[in-house]
Amino acid sequence: MSASLPVLINPQETAGLLPADEELAARLRVAVTRLNRKLRQQALAGLSPAQASALGTVNRLASPTLGELAAAEQVQPPTVTRLVASLESAGLVAKEIDGVDRRVVRVRITAEGRRNLQRIRTLKNAFLTRRLATLDPAEKALAEALTSLLEHLVADG
């Protein structure tokens, strides 16, 4: 006998959705997940996916507190503490005491961290560039349109 899982979907959110919409949503989710997995496999410059993600977030947020970094990475504070410690020991980030509140620790990316992050991004972009080069002009136009659509889907608002 199997226990049923609670349904966490609000019926109002799915009202009016057609089975074709649900199928497209499922296919899109799987495709994006697989693409993300392939990109993660390309090169992480010796970092774990969690470390690479945290390094990118530190770069994007400039000098977040450990709490801000934990929230942005959607992990618990002890996890962020371990991530930052490993990145710091590798010379990719540095911890600094906040200038206003000396009890607060901020994290900033180092020059070496920026170089590693750029190397990761370059390798991932090279992978996608190689894959895009195999497309014919019509497929490239579709890829351009799809990219714009994905940017729209993930835009805040």
DSSP file (Angstrom, degrees, kcal/mol; ACC not computed):
  #  RESIDUE AA STRUCTURE BP1 BP2  ACC     N-H-->O    O-->H-N    N-H-->O    O-->H-N    TCO  KAPPA ALPHA  PHI   PSI    X-CA   Y-CA   Z-CA
    1    1 A M              0   0    0      0, 0.0     2,-0.4     0, 0.0     0, 0.0   0.000 360.0 360.0 360.0 127.5    0.0    0.0    0.0
    2    2 A S        -     0   0    0      1,-0.0     2,-0.3     0, 0.0     0, 0.0  -0.810 360.0-126.8-103.8 140.3    1.5    3.3   -1.0
    3    3 A A        -     0   0    0     -2,-0.4     2,-0.3     1,-0.0    -1,-0.0  -0.617  26.6-123.9 -80.3 139.1    0.9    6.6    0.8
    4    4 A S        -     0   0    0     -2,-0.3    -1,-0.0     1,-0.0     3,-0.0  -0.625  20.6-126.8 -84.9 144.7   -0.3    9.4   -1.3
    5    5 A L        -     0   0    0     -2,-0.3     2,-0.1     1,-0.1    -1,-0.0  -0.618  29.9-103.1 -86.4 147.0    1.7   12.6   -1.4
    6    6 A P        -     0   0    0      0, 0.0     2,-0.6     0, 0.0    -1,-0.1  -0.422  33.6-117.8 -68.4 145.1   -0.1   15.9   -0.7
    7    7 A V        -     0   0    0      1,-0.1    -3,-0.0    -2,-0.1     0, 0.0  -0.744  27.1-173.9 -85.2 124.1   -0.8   18.0   -3.7
    8    8 A L        +     0   0    0     -2,-0.6     2,-0.5     2,-0.1    -1,-0.1   0.260  50.2 105.1-103.0  11.1    1.1   21.3   -3.4
    9    9 A I  S    S-     0   0    0      2,-0.0    -2,-0.1     3,-0.0     3,-0.0  -0.793  70.9-129.3 -97.3 131.2   -0.4   22.9   -6.5
   10   10 A N    >>  -     0   0    0     -2,-0.5     3,-1.5     1,-0.2     4,-0.9  -0.670  14.8-139.2 -74.6 122.8   -3.0   25.6   -6.0
   11   11 A P  H 3> S+     0   0    0      0, 0.0     4,-0.7     0, 0.0     3,-0.5   0.806 102.4  60.1 -56.6 -29.2   -6.0   24.6   -8.3
   12   12 A Q  H 34 S+     0   0    0      1,-0.2     3,-0.3     2,-0.2    -2,-0.0   0.818  98.6  58.2 -66.9 -29.5   -6.4   28.2   -9.3
   13   13 A E  H <4 S+     0   0    0     -3,-1.5    -1,-0.2     1,-0.2    -4,-0.0   0.777 112.4  39.1 -70.9 -25.7   -2.8   28.2  -10.7
   14   14 A T  H >< S+     0   0    0     -4,-0.9     3,-2.1    -3,-0.5    -1,-0.2   0.462  84.6 122.7-103.5  -3.0   -3.6   25.4  -13.1
   15   15 A A  T 3< S+     0   0    0     -4,-0.7     3,-0.1    -3,-0.3    -3,-0.0  -0.388  81.6  15.3 -61.0 130.9   -7.1   26.5  -14.1
   16   16 A G  T 3  S+     0   0    0      1,-0.3     2,-0.3    -2,-0.1    -1,-0.3   0.367  90.9 135.6  87.3  -5.6   -7.3   26.9  -17.8
   17   17 A L    <   -     0   0    0     -3,-2.1    -1,-0.3     4,-0.0    -3,-0.0  -0.589  46.7-141.4 -76.6 136.1   -4.1   25.0  -18.5
   18   18 A L    >>  -     0   0    0     -2,-0.3     4,-2.1    -3,-0.1     3,-0.6  -0.618  23.1-112.8 -90.9 154.7   -4.4   22.6  -21.4
   19   19 A P  H 3> S+     0   0    0      0, 0.0     4,-2.5     0, 0.0     5,-0.2   0.865 120.7  57.2 -53.9 -35.0   -2.8   19.1  -21.3
   20   20 A A  H 3> S+     0   0    0      2,-0.2     4,-2.5     1,-0.2     5,-0.2   0.880 104.7  51.2 -64.5 -36.6   -0.5   20.4  -24.1
   21   21 A D  H <> S+     0   0    0     -3,-0.6     4,-2.6     2,-0.2    -1,-0.2   0.918 110.9  47.8 -64.4 -43.1    0.6   23.3  -21.9
   22   22 A E  H  X S+     0   0    0     -4,-2.1     4,-2.2     2,-0.2    -2,-0.2   0.893 112.3  49.3 -65.7 -39.5    1.4   20.9  -19.1
   23   23 A E  H  X S+     0   0    0     -4,-2.5     4,-2.5    -5,-0.2    -2,-0.2   0.921 111.8  48.4 -65.3 -43.9    3.3   18.6  -21.5
   24   24 A L  H  X S+     0   0    0     -4,-2.5     4,-2.9     1,-0.2     5,-0.2   0.915 110.4  52.0 -61.5 -42.9    5.3   21.6  -22.9
   25   25 A A  H  X S+     0   0    0     -4,-2.6     4,-2.4     1,-0.2    -1,-0.2   0.913 111.2  47.3 -60.1 -42.9    6.1   22.7  -19.4
   26   26 A A  H  X S+     0   0    0     -4,-2.2     4,-2.2     2,-0.2    -2,-0.2   0.917 113.4  47.3 -65.8 -43.6    7.4   19.2  -18.5
   27   27 A R  H  X S+     0   0    0     -4,-2.5     4,-2.6     2,-0.2    -2,-0.2   0.909 112.8  49.5 -64.3 -42.0    9.5   19.0  -21.7
   28   28 A L  H  X S+     0   0    0     -4,-2.9     4,-2.7     2,-0.2     5,-0.3   0.919 110.5  50.5 -63.2 -44.5   10.9   22.5  -21.1
   29   29 A R  H  X S+     0   0    0     -4,-2.4     4,-2.3    -5,-0.2    -2,-0.2   0.923 112.9  45.9 -60.0 -45.1   11.8   21.7  -17.5
   30   30 A V  H  X S+     0   0    0     -4,-2.2     4,-2.6     2,-0.2    -2,-0.2   0.921 113.6  48.8 -65.1 -44.1   13.6   18.5  -18.5
   31   31 A A  H  X S+     0   0    0     -4,-2.6     4,-2.5     2,-0.2    -2,-0.2   0.921 113.2  46.3 -63.6 -44.1   15.5   20.2  -21.4
   32   32 A V  H  X S+     0   0    0     -4,-2.7     4,-2.6     2,-0.2    -1,-0.2   0.899 112.8  50.8 -66.0 -40.0   16.6   23.1  -19.2
   33   33 A T  H  X S+     0   0    0     -4,-2.3     4,-2.2    -5,-0.3    -2,-0.2   0.921 112.1  46.6 -62.8 -44.1   17.7   20.7  -16.4
   34   34 A R  H  X S+     0   0    0     -4,-2.6     4,-2.5     2,-0.2    -2,-0.2   0.900 112.1  50.1 -66.3 -40.3   19.7   18.6  -18.9
   35   35 A L  H  X S+     0   0    0     -4,-2.5     4,-2.5     2,-0.2    -2,-0.2   0.928 110.6  50.1 -62.9 -43.9   21.3   21.6  -20.4
   36   36 A N  H  X S+     0   0    0     -4,-2.6     4,-2.4     1,-0.2    -2,-0.2   0.907 110.3  50.4 -60.4 -41.7   22.2   22.9  -17.0
   37   37 A R  H  X S+     0   0    0     -4,-2.2     4,-1.7     2,-0.2    -1,-0.2   0.921 110.4  49.2 -62.9 -44.4   23.7   19.5  -16.1
   38   38 A K  H  X S+     0   0    0     -4,-2.5     4,-0.8     1,-0.2    -2,-0.2   0.901 111.5  49.6 -62.4 -40.9   25.8   19.5  -19.3
   39   39 A L  H >X S+     0   0    0     -4,-2.5     3,-0.8     1,-0.2     4,-0.7   0.906 108.7  52.2 -65.6 -40.4   27.1   23.0  -18.6
   40   40 A R  H 3< S+     0   0    0     -4,-2.4    -1,-0.2     1,-0.2    -2,-0.2   0.853 107.6  53.7 -62.2 -33.4   28.0   22.0  -15.1
   41   41 A Q  H 3< S+     0   0    0     -4,-1.7    -1,-0.2     1,-0.2    -2,-0.2   0.673  91.7  77.2 -75.6 -16.7   30.0   19.1  -16.4
   42   42 A Q  H << S-     0   0    0     -3,-0.8     2,-0.3    -4,-0.8    -1,-0.2   0.965 113.5 -38.1 -62.4 -56.1   32.0   21.2  -18.8
   43   43 A A     <  +     0   0    0     -4,-0.7    -1,-0.2    -3,-0.2    81,-0.1  -0.835  42.8 177.6-172.9 131.8   34.4   22.7  -16.4
   44   44 A L    >   -     0   0    0     -2,-0.3     3,-2.1    -3,-0.2    76,-0.1   0.154  52.4-116.5-122.8  16.9   34.3   24.0  -12.9
   45   45 A A  T 3  S-     0   0    0      1,-0.3     3,-0.1    74,-0.1    75,-0.1   0.846  79.5 -49.7  52.1  38.2   38.0   24.8  -12.5
   46   46 A G  T 3  S+     0   0    0      1,-0.3    -1,-0.3     0, 0.0     2,-0.3   0.557 113.6 122.4  80.7   7.7   38.4   22.2   -9.8
   47   47 A L    <   -     0   0    0     -3,-2.1    -1,-0.3     1,-0.1    -3,-0.1  -0.699  64.7-115.8-101.3 154.4   35.4   23.5   -7.8
   48   48 A S     >  -     0   0    0     -2,-0.3     4,-2.8     1,-0.1     5,-0.2  -0.440  36.3-106.1 -74.6 161.1   32.2   21.6   -6.8
   49   49 A P  H  > S+     0   0    0      0, 0.0     4,-2.4     0, 0.0     5,-0.2   0.892 123.3  51.7 -55.6 -39.1   29.0   22.9   -8.4
   50   50 A A  H  > S+     0   0    0      2,-0.2     4,-2.5     1,-0.2     5,-0.2   0.906 110.7  47.1 -65.5 -41.0   28.1   24.4   -5.0
   51   51 A Q  H  > S+     0   0    0      2,-0.2     4,-2.7     1,-0.2    -1,-0.2   0.925 112.6  49.0 -65.4 -44.4   31.4   26.2   -4.7
   52   52 A A  H  X S+     0   0    0     -4,-2.8     4,-2.2     2,-0.2    -2,-0.2   0.903 112.6  48.6 -62.6 -40.8   31.2   27.5   -8.3
   53   53 A S  H  X S+     0   0    0     -4,-2.4     4,-2.2    -5,-0.2    -1,-0.2   0.932 112.3  47.6 -64.1 -46.2   27.7   28.8   -7.7
   54   54 A A  H  X S+     0   0    0     -4,-2.5     4,-2.7     1,-0.2    -2,-0.2   0.897 110.5  52.5 -62.8 -40.1   28.6   30.5   -4.5
   55   55 A L  H  X S+     0   0    0     -4,-2.7     4,-2.2     1,-0.2    -1,-0.2   0.922 110.3  48.1 -62.1 -44.1   31.6   32.1   -6.2
   56   56 A G  H  X S+     0   0    0     -4,-2.2     4,-2.4     1,-0.2    -1,-0.2   0.879 112.0  49.8 -63.0 -38.0   29.4   33.5   -8.9
   57   57 A T  H  X S+     0   0    0     -4,-2.2     4,-2.8     2,-0.2    -2,-0.2   0.904 108.3  51.8 -69.4 -41.0   26.9   34.8   -6.4
   58   58 A V  H  X S+     0   0    0     -4,-2.7     4,-0.9     1,-0.2    51,-0.2   0.925 112.0  48.2 -59.0 -43.2   29.6   36.5   -4.4
   59   59 A N  H  < S+     0   0    0     -4,-2.2     3,-0.5    -5,-0.2    -2,-0.2   0.925 113.8  46.1 -61.9 -45.1   30.8   38.1   -7.6
   60   60 A R  H  < S+     0   0    0     -4,-2.4    -2,-0.2     1,-0.2    -1,-0.2   0.880 116.2  43.7 -67.6 -39.0   27.2   39.2   -8.5
   61   61 A L  H  < S-     0   0    0     -4,-2.8     2,-1.9     1,-0.2    -1,-0.2   0.512  96.9-144.0 -86.7  -4.3   26.4   40.6   -5.1
   62   62 A A  S  < S-     0   0    0     -4,-0.9    47,-0.5    -3,-0.5    -1,-0.2  -0.501  78.4  -1.0  77.0 -72.6   29.8   42.3   -4.7
   63   63 A S  S    S+     0   0    0     -2,-1.9    45,-0.2    45,-0.1    -1,-0.1  -0.477  81.6 179.7-148.2  72.5   30.3   41.8   -1.0
   64   64 A P        -     0   0    0      0, 0.0    43,-2.6     0, 0.0     2,-0.1  -0.298  29.7-114.7 -72.9 157.8   27.4   39.9    0.6
   65   65 A T  B  >  -A  106   0A   0     41,-0.2     4,-2.4     1,-0.1    41,-0.2  -0.409  36.2-104.1 -75.1 166.6   27.2   39.0    4.3
   66   66 A L  H  > S+     0   0    0     39,-1.1     4,-2.4     1,-0.2     5,-0.1   0.890 124.8  51.6 -60.8 -37.8   27.2   35.3    5.0
   67   67 A G  H  > S+     0   0    0      2,-0.2     4,-2.4     1,-0.2    -1,-0.2   0.907 109.1  49.0 -65.0 -42.7   23.5   35.5    5.6
   68   68 A E  H  > S+     0   0    0      2,-0.2     4,-2.5     1,-0.2    -2,-0.2   0.899 112.4  48.9 -63.5 -39.7   22.9   37.2    2.3
   69   69 A L  H  X S+     0   0    0     -4,-2.4     4,-2.4     2,-0.2    -2,-0.2   0.913 110.2  50.7 -66.4 -42.4   24.9   34.6    0.5
   70   70 A A  H  X>S+     0   0    0     -4,-2.4     5,-2.2     1,-0.2     4,-0.8   0.917 112.5  47.0 -60.6 -43.4   23.1   31.8    2.3
   71   71 A A  H  <5S+     0   0    0     -4,-2.4     3,-0.4     1,-0.2    -2,-0.2   0.920 112.9  48.3 -65.2 -43.6   19.7   33.3    1.3
   72   72 A A  H  <5S+     0   0    0     -4,-2.5    -1,-0.2     1,-0.2    -2,-0.2   0.866 117.1  41.9 -65.5 -36.0   20.8   33.9   -2.3
   73   73 A E  H  <5S-     0   0    0     -4,-2.4    -1,-0.2    -5,-0.2    -2,-0.2   0.534 107.2-129.1 -86.8  -7.6   22.2   30.3   -2.6
   74   74 A Q  T  <5 +     0   0    0     -4,-0.8     2,-0.3    -3,-0.4    -3,-0.2   0.917  65.9 123.0  56.6  48.1   19.1   28.9   -0.8
   75   75 A V      < -     0   0    0     -5,-2.2    -1,-0.2    -6,-0.1    -2,-0.1  -0.866  67.8 -92.5-129.7 165.8   21.3   27.0    1.7
   76   76 A Q    >>  -     0   0    0     -2,-0.3     4,-1.8    -3,-0.1     3,-0.9  -0.454  39.7-109.2 -76.7 151.5   21.5   26.9    5.5
   77   77 A P  H 3> S+     0   0    0      0, 0.0     4,-2.5     0, 0.0     5,-0.2   0.848 117.1  56.0 -51.0 -41.4   24.1   29.2    7.2
   78   78 A P  H 3> S+     0   0    0      0, 0.0     4,-1.9     0, 0.0     5,-0.1   0.884 107.2  50.9 -61.7 -33.8   26.4   26.3    8.2
   79   79 A T  H <> S+     0   0    0     -3,-0.9     4,-2.5     2,-0.2     5,-0.2   0.922 110.6  47.7 -66.4 -43.4   26.6   25.2    4.6
   80   80 A V  H  X S+     0   0    0     -4,-1.8     4,-3.0     1,-0.2     5,-0.3   0.877 108.3  55.7 -65.7 -36.7   27.6   28.7    3.5
   81   81 A T  H  X S+     0   0    0     -4,-2.5     4,-2.2    -5,-0.2    -1,-0.2   0.923 110.5  44.7 -60.6 -44.0   30.2   28.9    6.2
   82   82 A R  H  X S+     0   0    0     -4,-1.9     4,-2.3     2,-0.2    -2,-0.2   0.913 113.6  50.3 -66.1 -42.6   31.8   25.7    4.9
   83   83 A L  H  X S+     0   0    0     -4,-2.5     4,-2.5     1,-0.2     5,-0.2   0.942 112.6  46.0 -60.5 -48.0   31.6   26.9    1.3
   84   84 A V  H  X S+     0   0    0     -4,-3.0     4,-2.9     1,-0.2     5,-0.2   0.899 110.6  53.7 -63.7 -40.2   33.2   30.2    2.1
   85   85 A A  H  X S+     0   0    0     -4,-2.2     4,-2.3    -5,-0.3    -1,-0.2   0.913 111.2  45.6 -60.9 -41.9   35.9   28.5    4.2
   86   86 A S  H  X S+     0   0    0     -4,-2.3     4,-1.2     2,-0.2    -2,-0.2   0.898 115.0  46.8 -69.6 -39.0   36.8   26.2    1.2
   87   87 A L  H  <>S+     0   0    0     -4,-2.5     5,-2.8     2,-0.2     6,-0.9   0.873 112.8  50.5 -68.4 -36.1   36.8   29.1   -1.2
   88   88 A E  H ><5S+     0   0    0     -4,-2.9     3,-1.5    -5,-0.2    -2,-0.2   0.914 107.8  51.7 -67.9 -42.1   38.8   31.3    1.1
   89   89 A S  H 3<5S+     0   0    0     -4,-2.3    -1,-0.2     1,-0.3    -2,-0.2   0.787 108.7  52.5 -66.6 -25.1   41.4   28.5    1.6
   90   90 A A  T 3<5S-     0   0    0     -4,-1.2    -1,-0.3    -5,-0.2    -2,-0.2   0.478 117.0-116.9 -85.5  -2.9   41.7   28.3   -2.2
   91   91 A G  T < 5S+     0   0    0     -3,-1.5    22,-0.4    -4,-0.2    21,-0.3   0.700  84.2 116.5  77.6  19.8   42.3   32.0   -2.4
   92   92 A L  S   <S+     0   0    0     -5,-2.8    18,-2.3    20,-0.2     2,-0.3   0.718  77.5  19.9 -95.0 -23.3   39.1   32.7   -4.3
   93   93 A V  E     -B  109   0A   0     -6,-0.9     2,-0.4    16,-0.3    16,-0.2  -0.936  65.4-149.8-137.1 162.9   37.3   34.8   -1.8
   94   94 A A  E     -B  108   0A   0     14,-2.6    14,-2.5    -2,-0.3     2,-0.4  -0.991  14.3-133.5-132.2 143.3   38.3   36.8    1.2
   95   95 A K  E     -B  107   0A   0     -2,-0.4     2,-0.4    12,-0.2    12,-0.2  -0.780  26.2-174.7 -94.5 141.2   36.3   37.6    4.4
   96   96 A E  E     -B  106   0A   0     10,-2.9    10,-3.5    -2,-0.4     2,-0.3  -0.983  28.2-114.6-135.5 146.1   36.2   41.2    5.6
   97   97 A I  E     -B  105   0A   0     -2,-0.4     8,-0.2     8,-0.2     5,-0.1  -0.642  44.4-105.3 -77.1 134.8   34.7   42.8    8.7
   98   98 A D        -     0   0    0      6,-3.0     6,-0.1     3,-0.5    -1,-0.1  -0.338  20.1-136.1 -61.7 138.3   31.9   45.2    7.8
   99   99 A G  S    S+     0   0    0      1,-0.2     3,-0.2     3,-0.1    -1,-0.1   0.763 101.3  36.6 -69.0 -25.8   33.0   48.9    8.0
  100  100 A V  S    S+     0   0    0      1,-0.3     2,-0.6     4,-0.0    -1,-0.2   0.878 126.9  29.7 -93.5 -46.6   29.7   49.9    9.7
  101  101 A D    >   -     0   0    0      1,-0.1     3,-2.2     3,-0.1    -3,-0.5  -0.918  65.3-162.6-121.1 104.1   29.0   46.9   12.0
  102  102 A R  T 3  S+     0   0    0     -2,-0.6    -1,-0.1     1,-0.3    -3,-0.1   0.575  87.7  66.1 -66.4  -9.0   32.2   45.1   13.1
  103  103 A R  T 3  S+     0   0    0     -6,-0.1     2,-0.4     2,-0.0    -1,-0.3   0.644  87.9  85.3 -82.1 -14.8   30.1   42.1   14.1
  104  104 A V    <   -     0   0    0     -3,-2.2    -6,-3.0    -6,-0.1     2,-0.5  -0.723  65.6-153.5 -95.7 134.1   29.2   41.4   10.4
  105  105 A V  E     - B   0  97A   0     -2,-0.4   -39,-1.1    -8,-0.2     2,-0.3  -0.904  10.4-165.2-106.0 131.7   31.4   39.5    8.1
  106  106 A R  E     -AB  65  96A   0    -10,-3.5   -10,-2.9    -2,-0.5     2,-0.4  -0.808   9.9-140.8-111.8 156.8   31.3   40.2    4.4
  107  107 A V  E     - B   0  95A   0    -43,-2.6     2,-0.4    -2,-0.3   -12,-0.2  -0.960  18.6-177.9-119.2 133.8   32.7   38.1    1.6
  108  108 A R  E     - B   0  94A   0    -14,-2.5   -14,-2.6    -2,-0.4     2,-0.2  -0.966  28.7-113.3-129.5 150.2   34.4   39.5   -1.5
  109  109 A I  E     - B   0  93A   0    -47,-0.5   -16,-0.3    -2,-0.4     2,-0.1  -0.557  30.5-138.7 -78.9 143.0   35.8   37.7   -4.6
  110  110 A T     >  -     0   0    0    -18,-2.3     4,-2.4    -2,-0.2     5,-0.2  -0.431  28.6-101.3 -92.4 172.5   39.6   37.9   -5.1
  111  111 A A  H  > S+     0   0    0      1,-0.2     4,-2.2     2,-0.2     5,-0.1   0.899 126.9  50.7 -59.8 -40.7   41.4   38.5   -8.3
  112  112 A E  H  > S+     0   0    0    -21,-0.3     4,-2.5     2,-0.2    -1,-0.2   0.884 108.3  52.6 -64.8 -38.0   42.1   34.7   -8.5
  113  113 A G  H  > S+     0   0    0    -22,-0.4     4,-2.7     2,-0.2    -2,-0.2   0.907 108.5  50.0 -62.6 -42.5   38.4   34.1   -7.9
  114  114 A R  H  X S+     0   0    0     -4,-2.4     4,-2.6     2,-0.2    -2,-0.2   0.904 110.4  50.4 -62.6 -41.3   37.5   36.4  -10.8
  115  115 A R  H  X S+     0   0    0     -4,-2.2     4,-2.3     2,-0.2    -2,-0.2   0.923 112.3  46.8 -63.1 -43.5   40.0   34.6  -13.0
  116  116 A N  H  X S+     0   0    0     -4,-2.5     4,-2.5     2,-0.2    -2,-0.2   0.927 112.5  49.5 -63.3 -44.4   38.5   31.2  -12.1
  117  117 A L  H  X S+     0   0    0     -4,-2.7     4,-2.4     1,-0.2    -2,-0.2   0.909 111.5  49.1 -61.6 -42.4   35.0   32.4  -12.6
  118  118 A Q  H  X S+     0   0    0     -4,-2.6     4,-2.7     2,-0.2    -1,-0.2   0.888 110.2  51.5 -64.5 -38.7   35.9   33.8  -16.0
  119  119 A R  H  X S+     0   0    0     -4,-2.3     4,-2.4     2,-0.2    -2,-0.2   0.922 110.2  49.0 -63.6 -44.1   37.6   30.5  -16.9
  120  120 A I  H  X S+     0   0    0     -4,-2.5     4,-2.2     1,-0.2    -2,-0.2   0.943 114.1  45.4 -59.4 -48.8   34.5   28.6  -15.9
  121  121 A R  H  X S+     0   0    0     -4,-2.4     4,-2.8     1,-0.2     5,-0.2   0.889 111.3  52.8 -64.2 -40.0   32.2   30.9  -18.0
  122  122 A T  H  X S+     0   0    0     -4,-2.7     4,-2.3     1,-0.2    -1,-0.2   0.920 110.6  47.0 -62.4 -43.9   34.6   30.8  -21.0
  123  123 A L  H  X S+     0   0    0     -4,-2.4     4,-2.0     2,-0.2    -2,-0.2   0.895 113.7  47.5 -66.5 -39.8   34.6   27.0  -21.0
  124  124 A K  H  X S+     0   0    0     -4,-2.2     4,-2.2     2,-0.2    -2,-0.2   0.915 112.8  48.7 -67.4 -42.2   30.8   26.8  -20.7
  125  125 A N  H  X S+     0   0    0     -4,-2.8     4,-2.8     1,-0.2    -2,-0.2   0.889 109.2  53.7 -63.3 -38.2   30.3   29.4  -23.4
  126  126 A A  H  X S+     0   0    0     -4,-2.3     4,-2.5     2,-0.2    -1,-0.2   0.898 107.1  51.8 -63.7 -40.2   32.7   27.5  -25.7
  127  127 A F  H  X S+     0   0    0     -4,-2.0     4,-2.1     2,-0.2    -2,-0.2   0.954 113.4  43.5 -59.1 -50.2   30.7   24.3  -25.2
  128  128 A L  H  X S+     0   0    0     -4,-2.2     4,-3.0     1,-0.2    -2,-0.2   0.886 111.6  54.4 -64.5 -38.0   27.5   26.2  -26.2
  129  129 A T  H  X S+     0   0    0     -4,-2.8     4,-1.9     1,-0.2    -1,-0.2   0.919 108.7  48.9 -61.4 -43.7   29.3   27.9  -29.1
  130  130 A R  H  < S+     0   0    0     -4,-2.5     4,-0.5     2,-0.2    -1,-0.2   0.910 113.6  46.6 -61.9 -41.9   30.4   24.5  -30.4
  131  131 A R  H >< S+     0   0    0     -4,-2.1     3,-1.1     1,-0.2     4,-0.2   0.906 111.9  50.1 -67.8 -41.3   26.9   23.1  -30.1
  132  132 A L  H >< S+     0   0    0     -4,-3.0     3,-1.7     1,-0.2    -1,-0.2   0.829 100.8  64.8 -65.8 -30.9   25.3   26.2  -31.8
  133  133 A A  T 3< S+     0   0    0     -4,-1.9    -1,-0.2     1,-0.3    -2,-0.2   0.705  94.3  61.0 -66.1 -18.6   27.8   25.9  -34.7
  134  134 A T  T <  S+     0   0    0     -3,-1.1    -1,-0.3    -4,-0.5     2,-0.2   0.565  88.2  95.4 -83.7  -7.8   26.2   22.6  -35.6
  135  135 A L  S <  S-     0   0    0     -3,-1.7    -3,-0.0    -4,-0.2     0, 0.0  -0.516  75.2-124.2 -84.3 149.1   22.8   24.3  -36.2
  136  136 A D     >  -     0   0    0     -2,-0.2     4,-2.5     1,-0.1     3,-0.3  -0.429  39.1 -94.4 -81.6 168.7   21.6   25.4  -39.6
  137  137 A P  H  > S+     0   0    0      0, 0.0     4,-2.1     0, 0.0     5,-0.1   0.850 125.7  51.0 -55.3 -38.4   20.6   29.1  -40.0
  138  138 A A  H  > S+     0   0    0      2,-0.2     4,-1.9     1,-0.2     5,-0.1   0.908 111.4  47.7 -66.8 -40.2   16.9   28.4  -39.4
  139  139 A E  H  > S+     0   0    0     -3,-0.3     4,-2.6     2,-0.2    -1,-0.2   0.881 109.6  53.3 -67.1 -37.9   17.7   26.5  -36.2
  140  140 A K  H  X S+     0   0    0     -4,-2.5     4,-2.3     2,-0.2    -2,-0.2   0.900 107.7  51.2 -63.3 -39.2   20.0   29.3  -35.1
  141  141 A A  H  X S+     0   0    0     -4,-2.1     4,-2.3    -5,-0.2    -2,-0.2   0.901 110.6  48.8 -63.6 -40.3   17.2   31.7  -35.6
  142  142 A L  H  X S+     0   0    0     -4,-1.9     4,-3.0     2,-0.2    -2,-0.2   0.900 109.2  52.6 -64.7 -40.0   15.0   29.5  -33.5
  143  143 A A  H  X S+     0   0    0     -4,-2.6     4,-2.5     2,-0.2    -2,-0.2   0.896 109.3  49.9 -62.3 -39.9   17.7   29.3  -30.8
  144  144 A E  H  X S+     0   0    0     -4,-2.3     4,-2.1     2,-0.2    -2,-0.2   0.932 113.2  45.6 -62.8 -46.1   17.8   33.1  -30.8
  145  145 A A  H  X S+     0   0    0     -4,-2.3     4,-2.3     1,-0.2    -2,-0.2   0.905 113.2  50.1 -65.0 -41.3   14.0   33.3  -30.4
  146  146 A L  H  X S+     0   0    0     -4,-3.0     4,-3.0     2,-0.2     5,-0.2   0.896 108.1  53.3 -64.3 -40.3   14.0   30.7  -27.7
  147  147 A T  H  X S+     0   0    0     -4,-2.5     4,-2.5     2,-0.2    -1,-0.2   0.925 109.9  47.8 -61.0 -44.4   16.8   32.5  -25.8
  148  148 A S  H  X S+     0   0    0     -4,-2.1     4,-1.9     2,-0.2    -1,-0.2   0.906 112.6  49.7 -61.9 -41.2   14.7   35.7  -25.8
  149  149 A L  H  X S+     0   0    0     -4,-2.3     4,-2.5     2,-0.2    -2,-0.2   0.921 110.5  48.9 -65.0 -44.1   11.7   33.7  -24.7
  150  150 A L  H  X S+     0   0    0     -4,-3.0     4,-2.0     1,-0.2    -2,-0.2   0.903 109.2  53.0 -62.6 -40.6   13.6   32.1  -21.8
  151  151 A E  H  X S+     0   0    0     -4,-2.5     4,-0.7     1,-0.2    -1,-0.2   0.895 110.8  48.0 -60.1 -39.0   14.9   35.4  -20.7
  152  152 A H  H >< S+     0   0    0     -4,-1.9     3,-0.6     1,-0.2    -2,-0.2   0.903 109.3  53.1 -67.0 -41.8   11.3   36.7  -20.7
  153  153 A L  H 3< S+     0   0    0     -4,-2.5    -2,-0.2     1,-0.2    -1,-0.2   0.847 115.1  39.9 -64.0 -33.7   10.2   33.6  -18.7
  154  154 A V  H 3< S+     0   0    0     -4,-2.0    -1,-0.2    -5,-0.2    -2,-0.2   0.479  88.2 117.5 -96.7  -1.8   12.8   34.1  -16.0
  155  155 A A  S << S-     0   0    0     -4,-0.7     2,-0.1    -3,-0.6    -3,-0.0  -0.359  72.5-108.5 -64.9 143.3   12.6   37.9  -15.8
  156  156 A D              0   0    0      1,-0.2    -1,-0.1    -2,-0.0    -2,-0.1  -0.428 360.0 360.0 -67.8 144.9   11.4   39.3  -12.5
  157  157 A G              0   0    0     -2,-0.1    -1,-0.2    -3,-0.1    -2,-0.1   0.435 360.0 360.0 125.3 360.0    8.0   40.8  -12.4
